[in-house]
Amino acid sequence: MLLEIDSMKDDVVLLLDAFFYIAIWKGATIKAWETAGYAENPDYANFKALLEAPIEDSKAIMEERFPFPRFFITFPGNTNERRLKSRVNPSSSE
């Protein structure tokens, strides 16, 4: 995906590798579904896989990286979101 604010949508999970830190950002809808416990319901196994995939990718990156990067998971309204937003380009429509 493009590294732009426009990529940060409610229904996506993004993984950012900025060398010194790795961030997973979950859109508002994804975070609400996770909070509601959909990932624990066997009927939503695909959603659980969607949440686990970026974590597994992050682990693989961190195992090979020196110095060891900081890792965080964030979502809209979280204080760590500012770290992610400082790395992305502003929207072309703004």
C-alpha positions in Angstrom: 0.0 0.0 0.0 1.0 3.6 -0.4 2.4 5.2 2.7 -0.3 7.8 2.9 -3.0 8.9 5.4 -5.5 7.7 2.8 -4.4 4.1 3.5 -5.5 4.4 7.1 -9.1 3.3 6.7 -11.5 1.9 9.2 -11.6 -1.6 7.7 -7.8 -2.3 7.3 -4.9 -3.6 9.3 -1.5 -2.0 8.4 2.0 -3.1 9.2 4.7 -0.4 9.1 8.4 -1.4 9.2 10.4 1.8 9.9 13.6 -0.1 10.8 13.8 1.3 14.4 10.2 0.4 15.1 7.5 -1.8 13.8 3.9 -0.7 14.1 0.6 -2.5 13.5 -2.3 -0.1 13.0 -5.9 -1.4 13.2 -8.7 0.7 11.8 -11.7 1.6 13.9 -14.0 -1.1 12.6 -11.3 -3.8 13.0 -10.6 -2.6 16.6 -14.3 -2.6 17.4 -14.7 -6.2 16.1 -11.7 -7.3 18.0 -13.0 -5.7 21.2 -16.4 -7.4 20.6 -14.6 -10.8 20.6 -15.2 -11.8 17.0 -11.7 -13.2 16.8 -12.6 -15.8 19.5 -15.7 -17.0 17.6 -14.9 -20.1 15.4 -17.3 -18.7 12.8 -14.9 -15.8 12.3 -11.6 -17.8 11.8 -10.7 -15.6 8.9 -10.9 -12.5 11.0 -8.6 -14.2 13.6 -6.1 -15.0 10.9 -6.3 -11.3 9.7 -5.3 -10.2 13.2 -2.6 -12.8 13.6 -0.8 -12.4 10.2 0.8 -9.0 10.9 1.9 -10.1 14.3 3.6 -13.2 12.8 5.2 -11.0 10.1 6.5 -8.6 12.8 8.0 -11.5 14.8 9.9 -12.7 11.7 11.2 -9.2 11.0 12.3 -8.6 14.6 14.2 -12.0 14.8 16.5 -10.9 12.0 16.9 -7.2 12.9 19.7 -5.6 14.8 19.3 -3.3 16.7 16.1 -4.8 17.9 13.2 -2.5 16.8 10.5 -1.3 19.1 7.1 -2.9 18.5 3.7 -1.5 19.1 0.1 -2.0 18.1 -2.1 1.0 17.8 -5.5 2.1 16.6 -7.4 5.4 16.1 -7.3 7.5 19.3 -4.4 5.6 20.8 -1.4 7.7 21.9 1.0 5.6 19.8 -0.9 6.4 16.7 1.1 9.7 16.5 4.3 7.7 15.8 2.7 6.1 12.8 1.1 9.3 11.5 4.5 11.0 11.7 5.8 8.6 9.1 3.0 8.6 6.5 2.5 11.2 3.8 -0.4 13.6 4.1 -3.4 12.9 1.9 -3.3 14.1 -1.7 -6.9 15.3 -1.3 -6.3 17.5 1.7 
